Amino acid sequence: MSDIRLTEFRGQPAVHLRAPDGAQATVLLHGGQLVSWVPAGGEEQLYLSPTARYGVGASVRGGVPVIFPQFNERGPLPRHGLVRTRSWTPVQVVVRGEHAIATLRFTDDLATRTHWPHGFTAEVTVSVAGRDLDIELCITNTGETPFDFHAALHTYLRSQNVEKAQLEGLQGCHYEDALLGVEGDQWGDVTAVIGAIDRVYHQAPRQLILRELGRKLRISLSDFEDVVVWNPGSEGVSKLTDLPAEDWRHMLCVEAACVRDPITLVPGDEWAGRQSFTC
């Protein structure tokens, strides 16, 4: 049995997806943000802070925040851009074959143009079936002038114990380390979290593997050139008022991103990038 319905999540309007095989996902209208993914016959795969803040102007800690058109504080705009704290509109909610699919859209308005004088639409499409999750971000230039932007799907993955997890596939990648203020190259194939980590890996491979006891998660990228790996560690979690002190052990951000080189769109053009997971 399958069903797709508009619902509420933590008091916020949301779209709930359920595929014919039982795979489920929940997407908030706030930020177009995926906050839950449960594969068919499986358990929750995303981390969502129990102390996350919701509502107007809030940035929800966890799930998959949508970052556009600025990453972090790399520019003059609000941190992580203009769309993650705004209300999106569901434009498609369907079951197609084995997949349950939802598309949400955000269109520029007076508030965004106050910060960034460009016309655009942003669409996020979430599809679940079986053990698979696909998230696609599509940006269209609807204005009259070209613009440059950065983008990311700020994915918080759930972990039993991140200190025992291993992220494979980044060997040979050049990275920027935001904590140490240095650049370097990844020598080993395994990235482990032994403390706080905040790195942007450039020209990342199209597939990574996250392993821990009893779990293997394949992460695939399409048209995102970078991967961000982030965890605040015990040192940084005290600065985050919406993350419990011990919960850094139970999450790891592995983000599909375009950070180093901006994307340029001329009027009428569009760009799309995808992050996919198989549990």
BAFI-431491 format. One record per residue (C-alpha): residue in one letter; x, z, y. Coordinates in steps of 0.25 Angstrom, whole numbers. Layout:
<pts>
<A; <X; Z; Y>>
...
</pts>
This chain:
<pts>
<M; <0; 0; 0>>
<S; <5; -3; 14>>
<D; <0; 1; 28>>
<I; <5; 0; 42>>
<R; <-1; 9; 53>>
<L; <1; 14; 67>>
<T; <3; 29; 66>>
<E; <10; 40; 73>>
<F; <24; 46; 70>>
<R; <28; 60; 76>>
<G; <16; 57; 86>>
<Q; <21; 44; 90>>
<P; <14; 30; 87>>
<A; <21; 23; 76>>
<V; <20; 11; 66>>
<H; <20; 15; 51>>
<L; <24; 5; 41>>
<R; <21; 6; 26>>
<A; <26; -6; 17>>
<P; <18; -9; 4>>
<D; <29; -3; -4>>
<G; <28; 10; 4>>
<A; <40; 8; 13>>
<Q; <37; 15; 27>>
<A; <42; 15; 41>>
<T; <37; 21; 54>>
<V; <40; 15; 68>>
<L; <37; 22; 81>>
<L; <31; 14; 92>>
<H; <40; 23; 101>>
<G; <53; 15; 102>>
<G; <49; 6; 90>>
<Q; <56; 16; 82>>
<L; <57; 16; 67>>
<V; <56; 31; 63>>
<S; <54; 31; 48>>
<W; <57; 22; 36>>
<V; <54; 26; 22>>
<P; <57; 15; 11>>
<A; <47; 13; 0>>
<G; <49; 25; -10>>
<G; <60; 31; -1>>
<E; <62; 41; 10>>
<E; <64; 41; 25>>
<Q; <76; 33; 29>>
<L; <77; 36; 44>>
<Y; <80; 48; 51>>
<L; <71; 54; 62>>
<S; <74; 66; 69>>
<P; <64; 77; 67>>
<T; <66; 81; 82>>
<A; <65; 67; 87>>
<R; <58; 65; 100>>
<Y; <46; 56; 102>>
<G; <37; 51; 113>>
<V; <39; 44; 126>>
<G; <54; 42; 130>>
<A; <59; 49; 117>>
<S; <70; 43; 108>>
<V; <66; 46; 94>>
<R; <78; 51; 86>>
<G; <78; 44; 73>>
<G; <72; 32; 66>>
<V; <76; 18; 72>>
<P; <76; 19; 87>>
<V; <77; 5; 94>>
<I; <88; 3; 103>>
<F; <87; -8; 114>>
<P; <93; -13; 124>>
<Q; <104; -3; 125>>
<F; <111; 5; 114>>
<N; <114; 20; 117>>
<E; <120; 21; 131>>
<R; <127; 8; 131>>
<G; <121; 3; 144>>
<P; <112; 8; 156>>
<L; <99; 9; 149>>
<P; <93; 21; 142>>
<R; <100; 26; 130>>
<H; <97; 16; 118>>
<G; <88; 7; 127>>
<L; <74; 5; 131>>
<V; <65; 4; 119>>
<R; <67; 16; 110>>
<T; <58; 26; 118>>
<R; <47; 16; 122>>
<S; <34; 13; 114>>
<W; <34; 0; 106>>
<T; <22; -8; 101>>
<P; <19; -12; 87>>
<V; <17; -27; 86>>
<Q; <17; -29; 71>>
<V; <14; -20; 59>>
<V; <12; -27; 46>>
<V; <15; -27; 31>>
<R; <21; -40; 27>>
<G; <24; -41; 12>>
<E; <32; -29; 8>>
<H; <36; -25; 22>>
<A; <29; -16; 33>>
<I; <33; -21; 46>>
<A; <31; -16; 61>>
<T; <36; -23; 74>>
<L; <36; -15; 87>>
<R; <39; -21; 100>>
<F; <43; -16; 114>>
<T; <43; -24; 126>>
<D; <50; -22; 139>>
<D; <42; -15; 150>>
<L; <44; -9; 164>>
<A; <51; 3; 159>>
<T; <62; -5; 151>>
<R; <64; -15; 162>>
<T; <67; -3; 172>>
<H; <79; -1; 163>>
<W; <82; -15; 158>>
<P; <76; -27; 165>>
<H; <73; -36; 153>>
<G; <61; -41; 146>>
<F; <62; -39; 131>>
<T; <54; -35; 118>>
<A; <59; -27; 107>>
<E; <53; -27; 93>>
<V; <57; -18; 81>>
<T; <52; -22; 67>>
<V; <52; -13; 56>>
<S; <49; -17; 41>>
<V; <49; -9; 29>>
<A; <48; -13; 14>>
<G; <53; -6; 2>>
<R; <67; 0; 5>>
<D; <69; -9; 17>>
<L; <68; -7; 32>>
<D; <70; -17; 42>>
<I; <70; -15; 57>>
<E; <72; -26; 67>>
<L; <73; -26; 82>>
<C; <70; -38; 90>>
<I; <73; -40; 105>>
<T; <67; -51; 113>>
<N; <71; -55; 128>>
<T; <57; -57; 135>>
<G; <63; -57; 149>>
<E; <70; -68; 157>>
<T; <84; -63; 157>>
<P; <94; -61; 146>>
<F; <98; -47; 142>>
<D; <108; -40; 133>>
<F; <104; -28; 124>>
<H; <109; -19; 113>>
<A; <100; -14; 102>>
<A; <100; -5; 90>>
<L; <91; 1; 79>>
<H; <95; 16; 80>>
<T; <93; 19; 65>>
<Y; <93; 33; 60>>
<L; <95; 34; 45>>
<R; <91; 46; 38>>
<S; <102; 53; 29>>
<Q; <102; 64; 19>>
<N; <116; 68; 25>>
<V; <123; 59; 34>>
<E; <137; 65; 31>>
<K; <135; 60; 16>>
<A; <130; 46; 20>>
<Q; <138; 33; 21>>
<L; <136; 21; 29>>
<E; <143; 9; 23>>
<G; <146; -5; 29>>
<L; <153; -3; 42>>
<Q; <167; -5; 37>>
<G; <175; -13; 47>>
<C; <165; -12; 58>>
<H; <170; -9; 72>>
<Y; <163; 3; 79>>
<E; <162; 10; 92>>
<D; <162; 25; 90>>
<A; <154; 31; 102>>
<L; <158; 46; 98>>
<L; <173; 43; 99>>
<G; <172; 32; 109>>
<V; <181; 23; 100>>
<E; <180; 10; 92>>
<G; <185; 8; 78>>
<D; <183; 1; 65>>
<Q; <175; 6; 53>>
<W; <186; 7; 42>>
<G; <178; 13; 30>>
<D; <165; 7; 24>>
<V; <158; 20; 25>>
<T; <153; 27; 38>>
<A; <151; 41; 36>>
<V; <145; 52; 45>>
<I; <155; 63; 46>>
<G; <151; 67; 60>>
<A; <144; 61; 72>>
<I; <145; 45; 72>>
<D; <141; 35; 83>>
<R; <147; 21; 80>>
<V; <143; 7; 84>>
<Y; <148; -2; 73>>
<H; <150; -17; 78>>
<Q; <147; -29; 70>>
<A; <142; -21; 59>>
<P; <139; -26; 45>>
<R; <125; -31; 41>>
<Q; <123; -20; 31>>
<L; <126; -5; 29>>
<I; <123; 5; 19>>
<L; <120; 20; 21>>
<R; <122; 28; 9>>
<E; <120; 42; 5>>
<L; <116; 50; -7>>
<G; <104; 43; -14>>
<R; <102; 33; -2>>
<K; <108; 19; 1>>
<L; <102; 12; 14>>
<R; <106; -2; 17>>
<I; <106; -5; 32>>
<S; <106; -20; 36>>
<L; <108; -26; 50>>
<S; <104; -39; 56>>
<D; <108; -44; 70>>
<F; <113; -30; 74>>
<E; <128; -31; 76>>
<D; <131; -16; 77>>
<V; <128; -3; 69>>
<V; <128; 11; 75>>
<V; <130; 23; 67>>
<W; <127; 36; 73>>
<N; <125; 51; 69>>
<P; <127; 62; 79>>
<G; <133; 71; 69>>
<S; <133; 86; 70>>
<E; <141; 85; 83>>
<G; <131; 76; 90>>
<V; <117; 81; 85>>
<S; <117; 93; 94>>
<K; <116; 83; 106>>
<L; <103; 77; 100>>
<T; <91; 85; 103>>
<D; <82; 77; 94>>
<L; <90; 78; 81>>
<P; <91; 91; 73>>
<A; <105; 97; 72>>
<E; <107; 93; 57>>
<D; <100; 80; 57>>
<W; <112; 72; 60>>
<R; <115; 73; 45>>
<H; <102; 66; 41>>
<M; <103; 53; 50>>
<L; <113; 42; 52>>
<C; <110; 31; 63>>
<V; <114; 17; 58>>
<E; <109; 8; 69>>
<A; <108; -7; 69>>
<A; <113; -11; 83>>
<C; <118; -21; 93>>
<V; <127; -12; 102>>
<R; <141; -18; 105>>
<D; <136; -32; 109>>
<P; <123; -34; 117>>
<I; <113; -44; 113>>
<T; <109; -54; 123>>
<L; <95; -60; 124>>
<V; <90; -71; 133>>
<P; <76; -72; 137>>
<G; <67; -76; 125>>
<D; <77; -72; 115>>
<E; <77; -61; 104>>
<W; <86; -53; 95>>
<A; <83; -46; 83>>
<G; <91; -36; 74>>
<R; <87; -29; 61>>
<Q; <92; -17; 53>>
<S; <87; -16; 39>>
<F; <88; -5; 29>>
<T; <86; -4; 13>>
<C; <86; 10; 7>>
</pts>
